[in-house]
Amino acid sequence: MFAELGRTGRQVSRIGLGLGLGGRSSRLSVVDGFREAVIAAIDSGVNHFDTAEIYGAGQSEEILGEFASELKDYGYVSTKISPSNFSAKELVGSVDRSLSRLRLEQIDLAYLHWPNPSIPIEETLAGASAALQSGKLQSLGLSNFPISGVKEIIETLGMGKITAIQCEYNLFDRSAEQDFIPFCKEMGIAFVAYSPLDQGRFCANPEQLEILEGIALSTGCTVAQLVLAWLAKKSPAFLIPATSSGA
Protein backbone atom coordinates (compact mmCIF):
# COMPACT_ATOMS: atom_id res chain seq x y z
CA MET A 1 0.00 0.00 0.00
CA PHE A 2 1.57 3.24 -1.21
CA ALA A 3 0.52 6.88 -0.99
CA GLU A 4 2.01 10.27 -1.79
CA LEU A 5 3.92 11.55 1.23
CA GLY A 6 2.64 15.06 1.79
CA ARG A 7 2.97 17.06 -1.40
CA THR A 8 6.35 15.63 -2.39
CA GLY A 9 5.09 13.72 -5.41
CA ARG A 10 6.85 10.66 -3.95
CA GLN A 11 4.96 7.40 -3.53
CA VAL A 12 5.93 5.94 -0.16
CA SER A 13 4.88 2.69 1.49
CA ARG A 14 2.22 3.35 4.13
CA ILE A 15 3.95 0.83 6.40
CA GLY A 16 7.67 1.47 6.60
CA LEU A 17 10.50 0.42 8.88
CA GLY A 18 11.79 2.31 11.90
CA LEU A 19 15.41 1.71 12.84
CA GLY A 20 15.43 2.98 16.40
CA LEU A 21 17.76 0.18 17.58
CA GLY A 22 15.55 -0.51 20.55
CA GLY A 23 15.67 3.08 21.73
CA ARG A 24 19.41 2.89 22.38
CA SER A 25 21.49 6.05 22.02
CA SER A 26 24.76 4.15 22.43
CA ARG A 27 26.32 1.75 19.96
CA LEU A 28 25.26 -1.90 20.00
CA SER A 29 27.66 -4.82 19.75
CA VAL A 30 25.22 -7.01 17.79
CA VAL A 31 23.16 -5.54 14.93
CA ASP A 32 22.70 -8.49 12.55
CA GLY A 33 18.97 -8.60 13.28
CA PHE A 34 18.56 -4.99 12.19
CA ARG A 35 20.36 -5.70 8.90
CA GLU A 36 18.06 -8.66 8.36
CA ALA A 37 15.06 -6.44 9.03
CA VAL A 38 16.16 -4.00 6.31
CA ILE A 39 16.67 -6.85 3.84
CA ALA A 40 13.25 -8.32 4.67
CA ALA A 41 11.61 -4.90 4.29
CA ILE A 42 13.21 -4.31 0.88
CA ASP A 43 12.23 -7.82 -0.26
CA SER A 44 8.65 -7.10 0.85
CA GLY A 45 8.44 -3.93 -1.23
CA VAL A 46 8.85 -1.44 1.62
CA ASN A 47 10.60 1.76 0.54
CA HIS A 48 10.10 3.97 3.63
CA PHE A 49 12.97 3.85 6.15
CA ASP A 50 13.19 6.01 9.25
CA THR A 51 16.31 6.60 11.33
CA ALA A 52 18.01 9.34 13.38
CA GLU A 53 21.52 10.48 14.13
CA ILE A 54 21.06 9.68 17.81
CA TYR A 55 19.98 6.05 17.27
CA GLY A 56 22.96 3.94 18.29
CA ALA A 57 25.11 7.09 18.17
CA GLY A 58 24.94 7.06 14.38
CA GLN A 59 24.96 3.27 14.08
CA SER A 60 21.40 3.12 12.75
CA GLU A 61 22.28 5.46 9.88
CA GLU A 62 25.39 3.39 9.17
CA ILE A 63 23.34 0.19 8.93
CA LEU A 64 20.92 1.79 6.52
CA GLY A 65 23.87 3.21 4.60
CA GLU A 66 25.01 -0.33 3.84
CA PHE A 67 21.95 -0.55 1.57
CA ALA A 68 22.44 2.82 -0.13
CA SER A 69 22.84 1.31 -3.60
CA GLU A 70 19.55 -0.61 -3.25
CA LEU A 71 17.74 2.47 -1.93
CA LYS A 72 19.25 5.10 -4.22
CA ASP A 73 16.43 5.15 -6.78
CA TYR A 74 13.78 3.21 -4.87
CA GLY A 75 13.93 4.14 -1.20
CA TYR A 76 12.61 7.05 0.80
CA VAL A 77 14.98 7.74 3.70
CA SER A 78 14.18 10.00 6.62
CA THR A 79 16.47 10.84 9.52
CA LYS A 80 16.29 13.20 12.47
CA ILE A 81 18.49 16.05 13.64
CA SER A 82 19.12 16.08 17.40
CA PRO A 83 18.18 19.19 19.41
CA SER A 84 21.80 19.60 20.49
CA ASN A 85 22.59 20.42 16.86
CA PHE A 86 19.95 23.09 16.39
CA SER A 87 22.28 26.05 16.01
CA ALA A 88 22.57 27.06 12.35
CA LYS A 89 26.20 25.94 12.09
CA GLU A 90 25.77 22.66 13.96
CA LEU A 91 22.64 21.77 12.01
CA VAL A 92 24.47 21.93 8.70
CA GLY A 93 27.29 19.84 10.19
CA SER A 94 24.76 17.32 11.47
CA VAL A 95 23.29 16.93 8.00
CA ASP A 96 26.76 16.40 6.52
CA ARG A 97 27.56 13.67 9.04
CA SER A 98 24.23 11.93 8.41
CA LEU A 99 24.84 12.03 4.66
CA SER A 100 28.23 10.42 5.20
CA ARG A 101 26.83 7.62 7.37
CA LEU A 102 23.88 7.04 5.04
CA ARG A 103 26.18 7.13 1.98
CA LEU A 104 23.76 9.45 0.23
CA GLU A 105 24.10 12.70 -1.67
CA GLN A 106 20.70 13.93 -0.50
CA ILE A 107 18.42 13.05 2.41
CA ASP A 108 14.79 12.71 1.38
CA LEU A 109 13.40 14.00 4.67
CA ALA A 110 15.04 15.31 7.84
CA TYR A 111 13.02 15.92 10.99
CA LEU A 112 13.88 18.29 13.79
CA HIS A 113 13.77 15.55 16.44
CA TRP A 114 12.57 17.39 19.56
CA PRO A 115 12.07 21.06 20.47
CA ASN A 116 15.07 22.87 21.97
CA PRO A 117 13.89 25.98 23.82
CA SER A 118 17.48 27.02 24.54
CA ILE A 119 18.12 27.81 20.87
CA PRO A 120 15.86 30.30 19.07
CA ILE A 121 13.74 28.47 16.52
CA GLU A 122 14.56 31.17 13.96
CA GLU A 123 18.23 30.17 14.11
CA THR A 124 17.37 26.49 13.71
CA LEU A 125 15.16 27.20 10.73
CA ALA A 126 17.88 29.33 9.15
CA GLY A 127 20.22 26.33 9.30
CA ALA A 128 17.53 24.03 7.93
CA SER A 129 16.78 26.43 5.10
CA ALA A 130 20.47 26.53 4.20
CA ALA A 131 20.59 22.73 4.06
CA LEU A 132 17.48 22.68 1.86
CA GLN A 133 18.84 25.32 -0.50
CA SER A 134 22.13 23.45 -0.83
CA GLY A 135 20.30 20.34 -1.98
CA LYS A 136 21.54 18.24 0.94
CA LEU A 137 17.95 17.94 2.19
CA GLN A 138 14.96 17.41 -0.04
CA SER A 139 12.39 18.26 2.63
CA LEU A 140 11.93 19.12 6.30
CA GLY A 141 9.73 17.59 9.00
CA LEU A 142 8.98 18.02 12.70
CA SER A 143 9.04 15.23 15.29
CA ASN A 144 7.61 15.44 18.82
CA PHE A 145 6.69 19.12 18.54
CA PRO A 146 3.43 20.29 20.16
CA ILE A 147 0.76 21.45 17.77
CA SER A 148 1.36 25.06 18.87
CA GLY A 149 5.03 24.75 17.97
CA VAL A 150 4.19 23.22 14.60
CA LYS A 151 1.88 26.13 13.78
CA GLU A 152 4.53 28.66 14.86
CA ILE A 153 7.15 27.08 12.62
CA ILE A 154 4.81 26.91 9.64
CA GLU A 155 3.97 30.58 10.16
CA THR A 156 7.68 31.42 10.26
CA LEU A 157 8.68 29.32 7.24
CA GLY A 158 5.57 29.79 5.15
CA MET A 159 3.12 27.33 3.69
CA GLY A 160 4.44 24.23 1.97
CA LYS A 161 7.82 24.17 3.71
CA ILE A 162 7.05 21.38 6.20
CA THR A 163 6.51 18.00 4.55
CA ALA A 164 5.75 15.70 7.49
CA ILE A 165 4.83 15.67 11.16
CA GLN A 166 5.85 12.68 13.28
CA CYS A 167 4.55 11.66 16.68
CA GLU A 168 3.37 8.59 18.59
CA TYR A 169 0.15 6.93 17.46
CA ASN A 170 -1.14 3.49 18.40
CA LEU A 171 -4.13 1.74 19.96
CA PHE A 172 -3.05 2.92 23.39
CA ASP A 173 -2.45 6.56 22.40
CA ARG A 174 -4.81 7.87 19.72
CA SER A 175 -4.65 11.52 20.79
CA ALA A 176 -3.26 12.46 17.38
CA GLU A 177 -6.75 11.88 15.97
CA GLN A 178 -7.86 15.01 17.88
CA ASP A 179 -5.27 17.45 16.59
CA PHE A 180 -2.36 16.33 14.42
CA ILE A 181 -4.18 14.10 11.95
CA PRO A 182 -6.93 16.65 11.10
CA PHE A 183 -4.33 19.44 10.96
CA CYS A 184 -2.04 17.48 8.63
CA LYS A 185 -4.96 16.59 6.38
CA GLU A 186 -6.01 20.23 6.16
CA MET A 187 -2.48 21.43 5.42
CA GLY A 188 -1.48 18.69 2.99
CA ILE A 189 1.24 17.48 5.37
CA ALA A 190 2.06 13.81 5.88
CA PHE A 191 1.38 12.36 9.31
CA VAL A 192 3.98 9.75 10.28
CA ALA A 193 3.32 7.55 13.30
CA TYR A 194 6.08 6.02 15.37
CA SER A 195 5.49 3.21 17.90
CA PRO A 196 2.32 2.07 16.10
CA LEU A 197 2.65 -1.26 17.96
CA ASP A 198 3.24 0.51 21.29
CA GLN A 199 6.73 -1.04 21.47
CA GLY A 200 5.32 -4.56 21.24
CA ARG A 201 2.55 -4.09 23.80
CA PHE A 202 -0.03 -3.55 21.02
CA CYS A 203 -2.75 -2.13 23.30
CA ALA A 204 -3.53 -0.91 26.79
CA ASN A 205 -4.27 -4.05 28.80
CA PRO A 206 -4.33 -7.89 28.77
CA GLU A 207 -8.08 -8.05 28.19
CA GLN A 208 -7.81 -5.98 25.02
CA LEU A 209 -4.83 -8.05 23.89
CA GLU A 210 -6.83 -11.25 24.34
CA ILE A 211 -9.56 -9.83 22.09
CA LEU A 212 -6.99 -8.87 19.45
CA GLU A 213 -5.42 -12.34 19.61
CA GLY A 214 -8.84 -13.90 19.01
CA ILE A 215 -9.53 -11.68 15.99
CA ALA A 216 -6.05 -12.31 14.59
CA LEU A 217 -6.45 -16.07 14.97
CA SER A 218 -9.81 -16.02 13.20
CA THR A 219 -8.45 -13.99 10.28
CA GLY A 220 -5.18 -15.87 9.91
CA CYS A 221 -2.81 -13.03 10.71
CA THR A 222 -0.60 -11.95 13.59
CA VAL A 223 -1.66 -9.37 16.17
CA ALA A 224 0.95 -6.98 14.79
CA GLN A 225 -0.45 -7.31 11.28
CA LEU A 226 -3.97 -6.79 12.59
CA VAL A 227 -3.06 -3.63 14.50
CA LEU A 228 -1.11 -2.11 11.59
CA ALA A 229 -3.93 -2.89 9.15
CA TRP A 230 -6.51 -1.28 11.46
CA LEU A 231 -4.43 1.86 12.01
CA ALA A 232 -3.76 2.18 8.28
CA LYS A 233 -7.48 1.89 7.52
CA LYS A 234 -8.55 4.15 10.38
CA SER A 235 -6.19 7.00 9.48
CA PRO A 236 -4.03 8.37 6.64
CA ALA A 237 -0.91 7.78 8.76
CA PHE A 238 2.36 6.44 7.47
CA LEU A 239 3.33 3.81 10.04
CA ILE A 240 6.95 3.06 10.95
CA PRO A 241 7.04 0.04 13.26
CA ALA A 242 10.48 -0.93 14.50
CA THR A 243 11.91 -4.44 14.75
CA SER A 244 15.23 -6.12 15.42
CA SER A 245 14.36 -9.21 13.40
CA GLY A 246 13.99 -10.01 9.72
CA ALA A 247 11.33 -12.62 10.47
Helices and strands as residue ranges (DSSP letters): E 2-4, E 11-13, E 17-18, G 21-23, H 32-43, E 48-50, G 55-58, H 59-65, H 68-71, E 76-81, G 83-85, H 88-102, E 109-112, H 121-134, E 140-143, H 147-157, E 162-168, G 175-177, H 180-187, E 190-194, G 198-200, H 206-219, H 223-234, E 238-240
